[in-house]
Amino acid sequence: MSQSQGLVRAAGIGLAAASLLGGLWVLSLGVQSALVQVDCTTLSDAECGLASELRRDELRLYLPEGGALVMLAVALFLGLRKVETKGKTP
């Protein structure tokens, strides 16, 4: 493997790792949005309804985006892994 190929592979692995961490972070935001209820004790009915809608919209936004980033990272890892051929010794 030449030096430029190694550099491209290392950059790809770094990108995949960043995508994986970012995707997991966005997924955790979505899970937190799903599990934590809105505190409506100091809010009016209209404000509580708006806060609940915003929470639901966050959930719809974060979960697919986080899942897509995680799947992209897995695809990058699989595409950049070393493929060993039969009969070749390292």
Buried (B, 14 or more C-beta within 10 A) or exposed (E): EEEEEEEEBEEBBEBBEEBBEBBBEBBEBBBEBBEEEBEEEEBEEEEBEEBBEEBEEBBEBBBEBBBEBBEBBBEBBEEBEEEEEEEEEE
